[in-house]
Structure formats: C-alpha cells, structure tokens
Amino acid sequence: MQGASDYVWTPSDVFGGLQLAVAVLGFGVAIWQLVRTANATAKSARALGQRLIANDLLVLLPDLEHLEDALDAAVKTTKPDKVGTALAEYARKAQRIHGHLKATPAFSGADLVDLIEASVKEARTAKEALYEGGTIDVVAVARTARQSIGKVILEAASFSASLQKGSESGTQRKQSWFRPRKALRQDG
C-alpha cells in the first residue's frame, strides 16, 4: 500500500483540479449575475410602477379643470343641487388623485397632496352647508371651496408639466422629476 506522500500527480489530476476550480468560479459568476439580474428587475419594476402612476396622473389631473368649470357653471345657476353635485364630483375625483399621490413615495411629499386634501375638505364642507336648509347663498357657500380648488388647479398644471417634462427627457437620470418640490427645497 502506498502512502499519501508517495502519490504522484499526473496531468489528468492537475486538469481535474483545474476543472473543479473553473466550475466553482463559473458557479460563483452565475450566482453573481443572477443576483444582479434580480436587483435590476426589481428596480425596473419600481420604475415602471412609478411611470404608470405618472401616466395615470397625466390623464386624471386635467379632469380637475373640467370639474372646476362644471362647478363654476353650477354656481351661476344658483341651484344648490347642481352645485352640490359638482362639489361631490370634484371631491371624488380629487380624492382618487390624492390617493395616487399619497401611495407613491416619490409624489407623497408634493405640495399638490396638501392642496388637494384641503380642497376636498372645503368641497365637502360647502356641500354639507348647501343642504342645511333655509335660504342659502350658493355663491357665498361655494366661494371658499372654489378658491381652494383654484389653487389645486394651478398647482396641478405645474405638476403635470413637470411630469410631462420628465417623461420626455428620458426619466432615468436620477429620476429628479419624481422628487416633490418640498424635497427639492430641503436638498438645497
């Protein structure tokens, strides 16, 4: 029986050892590539989700202008039911947009979120005041809500423009167009 120290390495043993080393290295590279692919896929999915929400917002935000026009037309009729319906429609649509903005971390700190929240409260308060009974000055009741809605419309136009600008410029340069105004002010 030969001892371990007497064993002579043959070329096939050396090649077998090299094959093992190359196989281990290959598996290591494959695992590293799988991890990179998984991370890239997750990042891409997040970016796609944000882009889809941004596209939804680009469609929904202009609707607020139409609802503001509908409210103005309803106020001109001085009919509480029409004004109440217009306020309710605005509140529902604005609340949906508010939900989109709040659910997206990139948008949740935007000035528009707070403005929409305030305008929805004003719209609901005005709608409730319309149905309290007695003689109602529809124009006076709707005034505060209309002012609040007007602020939302102005900020929504600016927000839409920044979303469009971001989608046209390639979107992936640090995604700075996704950063809300408040965050930009804090960063300097």
C-alpha positions as CSV (number, residue, x, y, z in Angstrom):
1,M,0.0,0.0,0.0
2,Q,1.3,3.4,-1.0
3,G,1.3,6.4,1.4
4,A,-0.2,9.7,0.6
5,S,3.2,11.2,0.3
6,D,4.2,8.7,-2.3
7,Y,1.4,9.6,-4.7
8,V,2.5,11.2,-7.9
9,W,0.3,13.8,-9.6
10,T,-0.5,13.0,-13.1
11,P,-1.5,15.6,-15.8
12,S,-5.1,14.3,-15.6
13,D,-5.1,15.0,-11.8
14,V,-3.9,18.6,-12.5
15,F,-6.5,19.1,-15.2
16,G,-9.2,17.6,-12.9
17,G,-8.3,20.1,-10.2
18,L,-8.3,23.0,-12.7
19,Q,-11.7,21.9,-13.9
20,L,-13.0,21.9,-10.4
21,A,-11.6,25.4,-9.8
22,V,-13.1,26.7,-13.1
23,A,-16.5,25.1,-12.3
24,V,-16.6,26.7,-8.8
25,L,-15.6,30.1,-10.3
26,G,-18.3,29.6,-13.0
27,F,-21.0,28.9,-10.5
28,G,-19.9,32.0,-8.5
29,V,-20.1,34.2,-11.5
30,A,-23.5,32.7,-12.4
31,I,-24.9,33.4,-8.9
32,W,-23.5,36.9,-9.0
33,Q,-25.2,37.5,-12.4
34,L,-28.5,36.1,-11.1
35,V,-28.4,38.5,-8.1
36,R,-27.6,41.4,-10.4
37,T,-30.5,40.4,-12.7
38,A,-32.9,40.1,-9.8
39,N,-31.9,43.6,-8.5
40,A,-32.2,45.1,-11.9
41,T,-35.6,43.5,-12.4
42,A,-36.9,44.9,-9.1
43,K,-35.6,48.3,-9.9
44,S,-37.2,48.2,-13.3
45,A,-40.5,47.1,-11.8
46,R,-40.4,50.1,-9.4
47,A,-39.6,52.5,-12.2
48,L,-42.4,51.0,-14.3
49,G,-44.9,51.3,-11.4
50,Q,-44.0,55.0,-11.0
51,R,-44.2,55.6,-14.7
52,L,-47.7,54.0,-14.8
53,I,-48.9,56.2,-11.9
54,A,-47.4,59.2,-13.5
55,N,-49.3,58.4,-16.7
56,D,-52.5,58.0,-14.8
57,L,-51.9,61.4,-13.2
58,L,-51.3,62.9,-16.6
59,V,-54.7,61.7,-17.6
60,L,-56.5,62.5,-14.3
61,L,-55.1,65.9,-13.5
62,P,-56.7,67.8,-16.5
63,D,-60.1,66.4,-15.4
64,L,-59.9,68.7,-12.4
65,E,-60.0,71.7,-14.7
66,H,-63.2,70.4,-16.3
67,L,-64.7,69.8,-12.8
68,E,-63.8,73.3,-11.8
69,D,-65.6,74.6,-14.9
70,A,-68.6,72.4,-14.1
71,L,-68.6,73.9,-10.6
72,D,-68.5,77.4,-11.9
73,A,-71.4,76.7,-14.3
74,A,-73.4,75.2,-11.5
75,V,-72.7,78.2,-9.2
76,K,-74.0,80.5,-12.0
77,T,-77.3,78.6,-11.9
78,T,-77.6,79.2,-8.1
79,K,-79.2,75.8,-7.8
80,P,-77.9,74.1,-4.6
81,D,-78.5,70.6,-6.1
82,K,-76.3,71.3,-9.1
83,V,-73.6,72.9,-7.0
84,G,-73.7,70.0,-4.6
85,T,-73.4,67.5,-7.4
86,A,-70.4,69.4,-8.9
87,L,-68.7,69.6,-5.5
88,A,-69.3,65.9,-4.9
89,E,-67.8,65.0,-8.3
90,Y,-64.8,67.2,-7.7
91,A,-64.3,65.7,-4.2
92,R,-64.4,62.1,-5.6
93,K,-62.0,62.7,-8.5
94,A,-59.6,64.8,-6.3
95,Q,-59.7,62.1,-3.6
96,R,-58.7,59.5,-6.2
97,I,-55.8,61.6,-7.4
98,H,-54.8,62.3,-3.8
99,G,-54.7,58.5,-3.2
100,H,-52.4,58.0,-6.2
101,L,-50.1,60.8,-4.9
102,K,-50.0,59.5,-1.3
103,A,-49.4,55.9,-2.4
104,T,-46.4,56.8,-4.4
105,P,-43.4,57.7,-2.2
106,A,-41.9,59.9,-5.0
107,F,-45.0,62.0,-5.0
108,S,-46.3,61.8,-1.4
109,G,-44.4,65.0,-0.3
110,A,-45.6,67.1,-3.2
111,D,-47.3,70.4,-2.4
112,L,-50.3,69.2,-4.5
113,V,-51.1,66.5,-2.0
114,D,-51.8,69.0,0.8
115,L,-53.7,71.4,-1.6
116,I,-55.9,68.5,-2.8
117,E,-56.6,67.4,0.8
118,A,-57.6,70.9,1.8
119,S,-59.8,71.4,-1.3
120,V,-61.6,68.1,-0.7
121,K,-62.4,69.2,2.8
122,E,-63.6,72.6,1.6
123,A,-65.8,71.0,-1.1
124,R,-67.4,68.6,1.4
125,T,-67.9,71.4,3.9
126,A,-69.6,73.5,1.2
127,K,-71.7,70.6,0.1
128,E,-72.9,70.0,3.6
129,A,-73.7,73.7,4.0
130,L,-75.9,73.6,0.9
131,Y,-78.2,71.1,2.5
132,E,-78.6,72.6,5.9
133,G,-81.9,74.1,5.0
134,G,-83.2,77.7,4.9
135,T,-82.2,80.4,2.5
136,I,-78.8,79.6,1.0
137,D,-76.5,82.0,-0.8
138,V,-75.0,79.4,-3.1
139,V,-72.2,81.8,-4.3
140,A,-71.1,82.5,-0.8
141,V,-71.2,78.9,0.3
142,A,-69.1,77.7,-2.7
143,R,-66.6,80.7,-2.5
144,T,-64.1,79.1,-0.2
145,A,-64.2,75.7,-2.0
146,R,-63.8,77.4,-5.3
147,Q,-60.8,79.4,-4.1
148,S,-59.2,76.2,-2.7
149,I,-60.0,74.3,-6.0
150,G,-58.4,77.1,-7.9
151,K,-55.1,76.7,-6.0
152,V,-55.2,73.0,-6.8
153,I,-55.8,73.6,-10.5
154,L,-52.8,76.0,-10.7
155,E,-50.5,73.5,-8.8
156,A,-51.9,70.6,-10.8
157,A,-50.9,72.3,-14.1
158,S,-47.4,72.9,-12.8
159,F,-47.2,69.3,-11.6
160,S,-48.5,67.9,-14.9
161,A,-45.9,69.9,-16.8
162,S,-43.1,68.5,-14.6
163,L,-44.4,65.0,-15.2
164,Q,-44.5,65.5,-18.9
165,K,-41.1,67.1,-18.9
166,G,-39.8,64.1,-17.0
167,S,-41.3,61.6,-19.4
168,E,-39.9,63.4,-22.4
169,S,-36.4,63.8,-21.1
170,G,-35.7,60.1,-20.6
171,T,-36.8,59.8,-16.9
172,Q,-34.0,57.7,-15.6
173,R,-31.4,60.4,-14.9
174,K,-31.7,60.1,-11.1
175,Q,-35.4,60.5,-11.6
176,S,-35.2,64.1,-10.3
177,W,-38.6,64.8,-11.9
178,F,-40.1,62.4,-9.4
179,R,-38.9,64.4,-6.5
180,P,-41.5,66.6,-5.0
181,R,-41.0,70.3,-4.6
182,K,-40.7,70.1,-0.8
183,A,-37.8,67.6,-1.1
184,L,-36.0,69.8,-3.6
185,R,-36.2,72.8,-1.3
186,Q,-34.8,70.8,1.6
187,D,-31.9,69.4,-0.5
188,G,-30.8,72.9,-1.4
